[in-house]
Amino acid sequence: MRPFSVWGLSLAVLLATQVICKDTDKDTIQLVHVFFRHGSRTPEKSHQYPTDPYGLKDFEPMGWGQLTNIGKQRAYKLGHLLRERYDNFLGQIYTPDIVRAKSTDFDRTKMSALLALAGLFKPAPSQLWNEEVTWLPIPYEYDKGSYDFSLRRPLAYCPTYYKELESIYSSPEYLIVLKEHKKLLQYIAKNSGKPMNSLVDVFNIYQTLCSEKSLNLTLPEWANTVYDDIEELAGKQCEIENSNDILKKLNGGRMLGQVIKQMLAKTENKLYPEQTKIFLYSGHENNVINILAALDVFKAHVPKFSAAVLIELHYLKDSQQYAVKVFYSRDVDNSLEEQTLPGCGTLCPLTDFIRITEKHVPQNYTLECNSNIDLDFY
């Protein structure tokens, strides 16, 4: 594996070995990355089960897989949560280079990006363009390709990841899990009318039930009886997709590598645009899971709608070194949860952060994926 010095890690950062022994306030923040799940949505048509009492007519006028009004509120509230934490850091005036926002190519994620931006940046008096519309149009990018930025699962474009995950599915440990929950799987299959041959099947039906529950629809009695069990197995599936170092590296590791590159660029005054203060990534539950897993802080669960991971770069004047803090917004209605990185703590020197995450950051993603597509275009 190539050392991180090829990224131009400055001498000042390399020599910063003093142990950080105290917390810092918000005034030390230099750069922020936020990965978040879209707001509450209607069910996906592909995840519908035969005995589902609800159909398209129940989800009008939105349609399948679309953001609901509650989902819009949650995405907007996430923007408010970010504004509350980063108010002084971002300032009151929006400028084009201050935020870089990106989304996957789904209606619900693109809408969530716009809503989070709306909650984060309200127009200052000088920027108010319509007295009846207290909103600023802020540009964002979206993932136009099937493997751009790895905001999606890499099953379709990373053969190594696919092969590794398939080996997990055929392992004795995985088969034991299925055997231990055989009665539950049979119960779900019988009542849903859909075969339950894997935890992926359980995860998909959980997505439907969770979406319907968020719409305040009454779930079938059979589903209510085992809802918590279904949710637990769905969380187990999320854990399995990142259950070893190879999966973590080829899943969330690619995005973590991009975060590290941008943090290092910031320490060297080479970030482009140099005025950028916050990067926003609007995606899905797997994007939240993958970055947590790459950081070794993921515990089996399915992230809620609008859940978010915040990665902060700090500069500590007393020790003249950079450090990293990670927060998890499990629910926009609750406080941020500060994460303790294994082998480092809650405030981790940047050099240590790079060292402990190195095993999960690919150096040549195309090669390590054994892909015939160029995946190293960043």
Beta strands, then each sheet from edge to edge (+ up, - down):
strand 1: 29-37
strand 2: 99-103
strand 3: 141-142
strand 4: 278-283
strand 5: 308-316
strand 6: 321-329
strand 7: 337-338
strand 8: 348-349
sheet 1: 3+ 2+ 4+ 1+ 5- 6+ 7-
sheet 2: 3+ 2+ 4+ 1+ 5- 6+ 8-
end
